[in-house]
Amino acid sequence: MRDTKESRLLLALLVAIAFALITVDIRGGEQSPVDGARRVAATVFGPVENGVASAVDPIGNAIAAVRDSDERHGRIARLEKENAELKARLGSDDRNRNRVRELDELLKRAGAGQYGIKAAEVIGIGAAQGFSWTVTIDAGSNDGIKRDMTVINGDGLVGRVTTVGPTTATVLLANDPDFTVGTRIERTNELGFATGQGSRPLSVQLLNGKAKVKPGDRLVTFGSQADRPFVPGVPVGEVIRVDPSSGELTRRLFVRPYAAFSRLDIVGVVVQAPRTDPRDTVLPAKPKPAPTVTVTVTPSPQDPGDQPQGEPDEQPLAVEPGATPRPDGQDQDQE
């Protein structure tokens, strides 16, 4: 339609009428005179609006999805964070349970040997002061720790204190090549010296070259003068190999230590030695061997009537005087 003066007047008139109807509708409220017309229009154009809305719903949903994506990503991130925290908490609970078990075993060993101990946690591991195998613990001089004190855990001997600070201390582990401790064999009381060999078993040199030793024998610390650096009776390890005796004055053994030096966590520093040597009372109880089941089969006696028919009874061979029985049943006269 061409833009004429009449068309502009008509458009202005329609706009004025529309504003007038809107004003009347707003002022009338529920009693609006155009309410009936609005209902008729809703009835006529409602289906058309629904159809148009259905057609554009995917577009609206896409826009809403884009708008809500940040919120969903944030919610997913929060859930992932909560799951990670839960897993960490569960892992921490497992670790705490293990530490409680280790502390319980440590207290049992200390009680059996009457050792006064200061519990500590391993907070560092590595070479120190020229030694290859050392750990750092979170207890020092402020806790009564002194140099050359024995260090144990729930399994047995761990090492000895070499350096002490106010809040930390360095422990030389028993598997260090520069570590040596006097030992005593449980069964025979034979004395020797155990030396560390890193990740290999401890090497023990017995003072008696003719000592009777076998795999499975267990060793404890012999103890030092004034109980420094070693208190007596601490479990050291178990013999796994014995070198053949070669007539020398000493004899060499190889001992698997009880302590796992690569998995140390809770340890105890012996700050008070026992009044008497606990001897072998600190050693763990030996496992009982599994019983061996022996089955004995006893044959039942056979009645004469049970012999199968058709088989003649075995009769002793009759041997005439002067004849020698032969395998084929025939007799051979002696010449």
VOPAGU-2260 file (C-alpha; in pm, 1 decimal, decimal comma):
REM VOPAGU-2260
SITE   aa  ch    i         X         Y         Z
SITE  MET   A    0       0,0       0,0       0,0
SITE  ARG   A    1     128,9     342,3     -93,7
SITE  ASP   A    2     209,1     590,2     177,0
SITE  THR   A    3     -75,5     842,1     132,9
SITE  LYS   A    4    -227,8    1097,2     359,9
SITE  GLU   A    5    -538,4     881,4     406,4
SITE  SER   A    6    -335,4     577,0     514,9
SITE  ARG   A    7    -144,4     780,0     771,2
SITE  LEU   A    8    -470,5     917,6     913,1
SITE  LEU   A    9    -613,9     564,9     930,0
SITE  LEU   A   10    -306,5     434,1    1114,2
SITE  ALA   A   11    -322,0     720,2    1364,2
SITE  LEU   A   12    -692,6     653,1    1420,3
SITE  LEU   A   13    -631,7     281,1    1485,1
SITE  VAL   A   14    -351,7     358,8    1733,2
SITE  ALA   A   15    -578,0     605,7    1917,0
SITE  ILE   A   16    -857,8     347,7    1935,6
SITE  ALA   A   17    -611,9      84,9    2067,0
SITE  PHE   A   18    -490,0     314,8    2344,2
SITE  ALA   A   19    -847,3     398,7    2434,3
SITE  LEU   A   20    -941,4      29,9    2460,5
SITE  ILE   A   21    -632,9     -43,5    2673,0
SITE  THR   A   22    -719,8     244,1    2907,8
SITE  VAL   A   23   -1081,5     131,3    2941,3
SITE  ASP   A   24    -970,3    -230,6    2999,7
SITE  ILE   A   25    -721,8    -137,0    3273,0
SITE  ARG   A   26    -968,2      88,4    3455,9
SITE  GLY   A   27   -1251,6    -161,2    3427,1
SITE  GLY   A   28   -1057,9    -451,6    3583,4
SITE  GLU   A   29   -1269,5    -764,6    3601,9
SITE  GLN   A   30   -1579,4    -562,9    3488,6
SITE  SER   A   31   -1402,2    -442,4    3174,9
SITE  PRO   A   32   -1642,0    -397,4    2878,9
SITE  VAL   A   33   -1385,4    -556,0    2647,8
SITE  ASP   A   34   -1352,4    -871,9    2857,1
SITE  GLY   A   35   -1598,9   -1058,0    2636,5
SITE  ALA   A   36   -1411,3    -957,9    2323,7
SITE  ARG   A   37   -1084,3   -1071,4    2482,5
SITE  ARG   A   38   -1233,8   -1413,7    2557,7
SITE  VAL   A   39   -1357,3   -1447,7    2200,6
SITE  ALA   A   40   -1012,9   -1354,7    2072,4
SITE  ALA   A   41    -851,4   -1607,0    2307,0
SITE  THR   A   42   -1085,9   -1876,0    2180,7
SITE  VAL   A   43   -1013,4   -1794,2    1816,9
SITE  PHE   A   44    -642,5   -1725,8    1832,6
SITE  GLY   A   45    -548,7   -1963,9    2118,8
SITE  PRO   A   46    -485,9   -2266,4    1894,4
SITE  VAL   A   47    -282,0   -2049,6    1661,0
SITE  GLU   A   48     -67,1   -1930,3    1952,1
SITE  ASN   A   49     -15,5   -2287,0    2073,5
SITE  GLY   A   50      89,8   -2397,7    1726,8
SITE  VAL   A   51     335,4   -2113,4    1694,2
SITE  ALA   A   52     468,6   -2185,4    2046,4
SITE  SER   A   53     517,4   -2553,0    1961,2
SITE  ALA   A   54     704,7   -2455,0    1648,4
SITE  VAL   A   55     942,8   -2227,3    1832,9
SITE  ASP   A   56     981,0   -2449,4    2148,2
SITE  PRO   A   57    1309,2   -2612,4    2030,5
SITE  ILE   A   58    1458,5   -2269,1    1979,9
SITE  GLY   A   59    1339,9   -2157,0    2322,1
SITE  ASN   A   60    1469,9   -2473,4    2483,0
SITE  ALA   A   61    1806,2   -2426,6    2318,5
SITE  ILE   A   62    1824,8   -2070,0    2445,2
SITE  ALA   A   63    1724,3   -2187,1    2794,7
SITE  ALA   A   64    1984,8   -2464,7    2780,6
SITE  VAL   A   65    2255,5   -2216,3    2692,6
SITE  ARG   A   66    2136,6   -1986,9    2970,7
SITE  ASP   A   67    2129,7   -2271,1    3226,8
SITE  SER   A   68    2450,7   -2443,7    3113,2
SITE  ASP   A   69    2671,4   -2239,1    3343,7
SITE  GLU   A   70    2449,8   -2325,3    3637,1
SITE  ARG   A   71    2458,7   -2698,2    3554,8
SITE  HIS   A   72    2835,4   -2694,5    3507,3
SITE  GLY   A   73    2870,4   -2526,3    3844,2
SITE  ARG   A   74    2648,4   -2789,0    4006,0
SITE  ILE   A   75    2846,6   -3073,1    3844,9
SITE  ALA   A   76    3171,9   -2914,6    3958,7
SITE  ARG   A   77    3037,9   -2892,4    4314,4
SITE  LEU   A   78    2930,3   -3257,2    4307,6
SITE  GLU   A   79    3269,5   -3365,5    4174,4
SITE  LYS   A   80    3440,3   -3166,6    4447,8
SITE  GLU   A   81    3218,5   -3324,4    4712,8
SITE  ASN   A   82    3295,7   -3673,4    4575,7
SITE  ALA   A   83    3668,0   -3600,9    4578,9
SITE  GLU   A   84    3645,7   -3478,2    4937,3
SITE  LEU   A   85    3448,4   -3787,9    5034,9
SITE  LYS   A   86    3705,2   -4018,4    4873,6
SITE  ALA   A   87    3986,1   -3830,6    5045,5
SITE  ARG   A   88    3801,8   -3860,3    5375,4
SITE  LEU   A   89    3749,0   -4232,0    5324,7
SITE  GLY   A   90    4114,8   -4275,8    5233,7
SITE  SER   A   91    4212,8   -4079,1    5539,7
SITE  ASP   A   92    3990,8   -4302,2    5753,0
SITE  ASP   A   93    4166,6   -4612,6    5614,7
SITE  ARG   A   94    4503,2   -4456,4    5691,2
SITE  ASN   A   95    4388,4   -4364,0    6040,0
SITE  ARG   A   96    4272,7   -4719,9    6100,3
SITE  ASN   A   97    4613,1   -4849,0    5992,3
SITE  ARG   A   98    4786,3   -4600,5    6218,4
SITE  VAL   A   99    4569,8   -4699,6    6512,8
SITE  ARG   A  100    4660,6   -5063,0    6448,4
SITE  GLU   A  101    5032,5   -4976,6    6428,2
SITE  LEU   A  102    5013,8   -4777,1    6749,8
SITE  ASP   A  103    4834,4   -5064,7    6921,3
SITE  GLU   A  104    5107,2   -5310,2    6813,9
SITE  LEU   A  105    5375,6   -5064,9    6928,3
SITE  LEU   A  106    5218,2   -5034,1    7272,4
SITE  LYS   A  107    5194,4   -5414,1    7299,9
SITE  ARG   A  108    5565,5   -5453,5    7222,1
SITE  ALA   A  109    5657,9   -5176,5    7463,8
SITE  GLY   A  110    5441,8   -5329,4    7735,5
SITE  ALA   A  111    5591,0   -5676,5    7686,5
SITE  GLY   A  112    5944,5   -5540,1    7718,7
SITE  GLN   A  113    5862,2   -5281,0    7986,2
SITE  TYR   A  114    6003,3   -5006,7    7763,1
SITE  GLY   A  115    5910,6   -4647,1    7831,9
SITE  ILE   A  116    5853,3   -4498,2    7486,7
SITE  LYS   A  117    5773,1   -4170,0    7317,2
SITE  ALA   A  118    5556,1   -4228,4    7010,9
SITE  ALA   A  119    5645,7   -4032,2    6698,9
SITE  GLU   A  120    5551,4   -4008,6    6332,9
SITE  VAL   A  121    5790,4   -4049,5    6041,8
SITE  ILE   A  122    5778,6   -3721,5    5847,5
SITE  GLY   A  123    6074,6   -3765,2    5613,2
SITE  ILE   A  124    6296,0   -4031,2    5461,5
SITE  GLY   A  125    6628,8   -4014,8    5283,1
SITE  ALA   A  126    7003,2   -3996,2    5321,7
SITE  ALA   A  127    7137,7   -3772,2    5598,9
SITE  GLN   A  128    7467,7   -3713,1    5780,7
SITE  GLY   A  129    7653,7   -3938,1    5537,7
SITE  PHE   A  130    7421,9   -4235,8    5595,8
SITE  SER   A  131    7214,2   -4400,7    5324,9
SITE  TRP   A  132    6906,4   -4512,9    5519,2
SITE  THR   A  133    6759,9   -4258,4    5761,6
SITE  VAL   A  134    6420,7   -4117,3    5854,1
SITE  THR   A  135    6312,6   -3798,5    6028,6
SITE  ILE   A  136    6058,1   -3814,5    6311,3
SITE  ASP   A  137    5844,3   -3537,2    6458,4
SITE  ALA   A  138    5986,4   -3563,2    6812,1
SITE  GLY   A  139    6299,9   -3395,0    6944,3
SITE  SER   A  140    6474,8   -3267,0    7253,3
SITE  ASN   A  141    6158,7   -3088,2    7364,5
SITE  ASP   A  142    6001,2   -3434,4    7396,8
SITE  GLY   A  143    6290,4   -3588,4    7589,3
SITE  ILE   A  144    6459,4   -3745,4    7285,8
SITE  LYS   A  145    6837,4   -3786,1    7310,9
SITE  ARG   A  146    7110,5   -3914,6    7085,7
SITE  ASP   A  147    7174,4   -4293,0    7078,9
SITE  MET   A  148    6826,9   -4395,3    7190,2
SITE  THR   A  149    6669,0   -4715,5    7055,4
SITE  VAL   A  150    6383,2   -4678,0    6806,1
SITE  ILE   A  151    6123,5   -4954,3    6764,9
SITE  ASN   A  152    5782,1   -5010,8    6610,9
SITE  GLY   A  153    5513,6   -5275,6    6643,5
SITE  ASP   A  154    5726,5   -5527,7    6451,6
SITE  GLY   A  155    6065,3   -5485,0    6617,7
SITE  LEU   A  156    6390,4   -5291,8    6589,2
SITE  VAL   A  157    6384,6   -4985,1    6361,5
SITE  GLY   A  158    6715,6   -4814,4    6439,4
SITE  ARG   A  159    6880,0   -4560,9    6669,8
SITE  VAL   A  160    6868,6   -4182,7    6706,2
SITE  THR   A  161    7172,1   -4006,5    6557,1
SITE  THR   A  162    7081,6   -3636,0    6553,6
SITE  VAL   A  163    6836,5   -3444,3    6771,7
SITE  GLY   A  164    6676,4   -3103,7    6716,7
SITE  PRO   A  165    6421,1   -2921,1    6929,8
SITE  THR   A  166    6119,9   -3070,0    6750,4
SITE  THR   A  167    6263,1   -3337,6    6517,2
SITE  ALA   A  168    6523,8   -3613,5    6522,2
SITE  THR   A  169    6709,0   -3826,9    6268,5
SITE  VAL   A  170    6697,4   -4206,3    6300,2
SITE  LEU   A  171    6958,7   -4434,9    6143,0
SITE  LEU   A  172    6773,5   -4743,5    6019,9
SITE  ALA   A  173    6891,4   -5094,5    6102,3
SITE  ASN   A  174    6938,9   -5181,9    5735,4
SITE  ASP   A  175    7199,3   -4907,9    5677,9
SITE  PRO   A  176    7546,0   -5052,9    5596,4
SITE  ASP   A  177    7693,2   -4844,6    5881,0
SITE  PHE   A  178    7448,6   -4987,6    6134,4
SITE  THR   A  179    7565,5   -5263,1    6373,3
SITE  VAL   A  180    7383,3   -5411,8    6671,4
SITE  GLY   A  181    7463,2   -5696,2    6910,7
SITE  THR   A  182    7220,5   -5987,7    6884,0
SITE  ARG   A  183    7127,2   -6304,6    7069,8
SITE  ILE   A  184    6958,1   -6612,8    6921,6
SITE  GLU   A  185    6640,1   -6711,4    7100,4
SITE  ARG   A  186    6688,0   -7088,2    7111,7
SITE  THR   A  187    7061,9   -7121,1    7175,1
SITE  ASN   A  188    7156,1   -6779,5    7323,6
SITE  GLU   A  189    7441,9   -6758,0    7072,8
SITE  LEU   A  190    7576,5   -6403,0    7040,6
SITE  GLY   A  191    7664,7   -6213,7    6725,1
SITE  PHE   A  192    7664,0   -5879,3    6547,9
SITE  ALA   A  193    7404,5   -5782,2    6286,0
SITE  THR   A  194    7495,6   -5537,2    6009,1
SITE  GLY   A  195    7262,8   -5370,6    5760,0
SITE  GLN   A  196    7284,2   -5440,7    5387,5
SITE  GLY   A  197    7032,5   -5197,5    5242,1
SITE  SER   A  198    6742,6   -5375,3    5076,5
SITE  ARG   A  199    6904,9   -5716,5    5134,5
SITE  PRO   A  200    6871,4   -5926,0    5452,5
SITE  LEU   A  201    7079,6   -5836,0    5756,1
SITE  SER   A  202    7418,7   -6003,9    5780,9
SITE  VAL   A  203    7493,0   -6157,6    6122,2
SITE  GLN   A  204    7837,9   -6272,7    6230,3
SITE  LEU   A  205    7815,0   -6526,3    6513,4
SITE  LEU   A  206    8100,9   -6533,7    6763,5
SITE  ASN   A  207    8088,7   -6913,8    6776,8
SITE  GLY   A  208    8184,9   -7067,8    6444,2
SITE  LYS   A  209    8046,9   -7407,7    6551,7
SITE  ALA   A  210    7711,6   -7277,7    6671,8
SITE  LYS   A  211    7404,7   -7485,5    6591,2
SITE  VAL   A  212    7178,6   -7256,8    6389,1
SITE  LYS   A  213    6894,7   -7329,4    6150,1
SITE  PRO   A  214    6654,5   -7123,7    5936,8
SITE  GLY   A  215    6362,8   -7001,5    6142,8
SITE  ASP   A  216    6568,6   -6917,6    6451,4
SITE  ARG   A  217    6483,6   -6571,7    6585,0
SITE  LEU   A  218    6711,8   -6295,8    6708,3
SITE  VAL   A  219    6671,5   -6016,5    6963,9
SITE  THR   A  220    6900,6   -5731,3    7064,7
SITE  PHE   A  221    7161,3   -5823,0    7324,5
SITE  GLY   A  222    7167,5   -5473,4    7472,4
SITE  SER   A  223    7437,2   -5211,7    7527,5
SITE  GLN   A  224    7616,2   -5077,4    7830,6
SITE  ALA   A  225    7384,5   -4838,6    8015,5
SITE  ASP   A  226    7119,8   -4937,3    7756,4
SITE  ARG   A  227    7256,3   -4691,5    7497,9
SITE  PRO   A  228    7226,2   -4712,4    7206,1
SITE  PHE   A  229    7032,1   -5039,6    7236,0
SITE  VAL   A  230    6806,7   -5179,9    7502,9
SITE  PRO   A  231    6790,6   -5561,8    7535,8
SITE  GLY   A  232    6518,6   -5792,0    7409,8
SITE  VAL   A  233    6397,1   -5601,2    7102,4
SITE  PRO   A  234    6300,4   -5841,4    6817,7
SITE  VAL   A  235    6545,9   -5810,8    6526,7
SITE  GLY   A  236    6450,4   -6073,7    6271,1
SITE  GLU   A  237    6444,5   -6435,7    6160,9
SITE  VAL   A  238    6723,2   -6649,7    6015,3
SITE  ILE   A  239    6660,8   -6735,8    5650,4
SITE  ARG   A  240    7002,5   -6875,7    5548,9
SITE  VAL   A  241    7310,0   -7013,9    5722,2
SITE  ASP   A  242    7648,1   -7025,2    5553,3
SITE  PRO   A  243    7819,5   -7365,3    5582,8
SITE  SER   A  244    8073,8   -7384,9    5861,5
SITE  SER   A  245    8424,8   -7361,9    5717,1
SITE  GLY   A  246    8617,2   -7411,1    6038,6
SITE  GLU   A  247    8656,3   -7037,5    6099,5
SITE  LEU   A  248    8616,4   -6874,2    6439,2
SITE  THR   A  249    8290,6   -6704,8    6334,9
SITE  ARG   A  250    7985,5   -6807,8    6134,3
SITE  ARG   A  251    7771,5   -6597,9    5901,9
SITE  LEU   A  252    7392,0   -6587,7    5894,3
SITE  PHE   A  253    7137,2   -6395,0    5691,1
SITE  VAL   A  254    6838,9   -6255,8    5877,5
SITE  ARG   A  255    6512,5   -6113,0    5746,0
SITE  PRO   A  256    6429,8   -5812,6    5968,9
SITE  TYR   A  257    6086,3   -5787,5    6123,9
SITE  ALA   A  258    6050,6   -5415,1    6052,3
SITE  ALA   A  259    5954,3   -5303,9    5699,2
SITE  PHE   A  260    6189,8   -5007,8    5657,2
SITE  SER   A  261    6018,5   -4882,2    5341,3
SITE  ARG   A  262    5676,1   -4858,1    5511,9
SITE  LEU   A  263    5751,6   -4686,2    5840,9
SITE  ASP   A  264    5485,6   -4457,7    5987,1
SITE  ILE   A  265    5440,2   -4479,5    6365,0
SITE  VAL   A  266    5753,6   -4551,9    6571,2
SITE  GLY   A  267    5850,6   -4533,9    6936,8
SITE  VAL   A  268    6170,6   -4396,1    7088,5
SITE  VAL   A  269    6271,8   -4584,3    7403,9
SITE  VAL   A  270    6322,4   -4307,4    7658,8
SITE  GLN   A  271    6328,7   -4544,2    7957,0
SITE  ALA   A  272    6500,2   -4884,6    7955,1
SITE  PRO   A  273    6349,2   -5188,0    8131,3
SITE  ARG   A  274    6467,2   -5270,6    8482,1
SITE  THR   A  275    6548,9   -5628,0    8381,9
SITE  ASP   A  276    6633,4   -5794,2    8051,9
SITE  PRO   A  277    6302,2   -5908,2    7897,6
SITE  ARG   A  278    6492,0   -6183,1    7715,1
SITE  ASP   A  279    6255,1   -6340,6    7458,7
SITE  THR   A  280    5921,5   -6220,0    7596,0
SITE  VAL   A  281    5891,7   -5941,4    7336,4
SITE  LEU   A  282    5911,4   -6182,8    7042,9
SITE  PRO   A  283    5577,3   -6250,6    6872,6
SITE  ALA   A  284    5416,8   -6588,1    6927,9
SITE  LYS   A  285    5527,6   -6846,6    6676,5
SITE  PRO   A  286    5255,4   -6951,2    6431,5
SITE  LYS   A  287    5116,6   -7295,6    6502,6
SITE  PRO   A  288    5177,3   -7545,5    6221,2
SITE  ALA   A  289    4870,1   -7674,0    6045,1
SITE  PRO   A  290    4775,7   -8026,6    6157,8
SITE  THR   A  291    4859,6   -8305,1    5914,9
SITE  VAL   A  292    4571,1   -8537,5    5829,5
SITE  THR   A  293    4676,1   -8903,2    5798,5
SITE  VAL   A  294    4438,4   -9158,0    5644,9
SITE  THR   A  295    4500,9   -9525,0    5728,6
SITE  VAL   A  296    4326,4   -9796,5    5523,4
SITE  THR   A  297    4278,0  -10128,4    5704,1
SITE  PRO   A  298    4177,7  -10423,7    5478,6
SITE  SER   A  299    3891,1  -10633,8    5612,2
SITE  PRO   A  300    3951,0  -11013,2    5652,9
SITE  GLN   A  301    3819,3  -11225,3    5361,7
SITE  ASP   A  302    3602,7  -11530,8    5428,8
SITE  PRO   A  303    3688,3  -11853,9    5247,0
SITE  GLY   A  304    3345,7  -11849,8    5086,4
SITE  ASP   A  305    3416,3  -11511,2    4930,2
SITE  GLN   A  306    3670,4  -11655,8    4687,2
SITE  PRO   A  307    3545,2  -11624,3    4326,3
SITE  GLN   A  308    3416,2  -11942,1    4171,4
SITE  GLY   A  309    3617,0  -12107,4    3898,9
SITE  GLU   A  310    3948,2  -12023,9    4061,1
SITE  PRO   A  311    4107,4  -12317,7    4240,0
SITE  ASP   A  312    4254,0  -12271,4    4582,0
SITE  GLU   A  313    4626,6  -12232,6    4579,5
SITE  GLN   A  314    4793,2  -12550,7    4700,6
SITE  PRO   A  315    5151,3  -12580,8    4813,0
SITE  LEU   A  316    5377,2  -12759,3    4570,6
SITE  ALA   A  317    5472,6  -13109,6    4669,9
SITE  VAL   A  318    5846,1  -13154,9    4649,7
SITE  GLU   A  319    5990,7  -13499,2    4655,1
SITE  PRO   A  320    6297,5  -13560,9    4860,6
SITE  GLY   A  321    6609,5  -13486,2    4664,7
SITE  ALA   A  322    6430,6  -13268,0    4408,7
SITE  THR   A  323    6474,6  -12893,7    4353,7
SITE  PRO   A  324    6160,1  -12692,2    4278,2
SITE  ARG   A  325    6163,3  -12506,9    3943,0
SITE  PRO   A  326    5969,1  -12195,2    3845,3
SITE  ASP   A  327    5758,3  -12390,5    3595,1
SITE  GLY   A  328    5635,7  -12622,6    3866,3
SITE  GLN   A  329    5839,1  -12925,7    3747,3
SITE  ASP   A  330    6086,3  -13092,8    3973,2
SITE  GLN   A  331    6445,8  -13140,4    3878,9
SITE  ASP   A  332    6645,0  -13417,6    4031,1
SITE  GLN   A  333    6965,5  -13319,7    4191,9
SITE  GLU   A  334    7264,9  -13482,2    4041,3
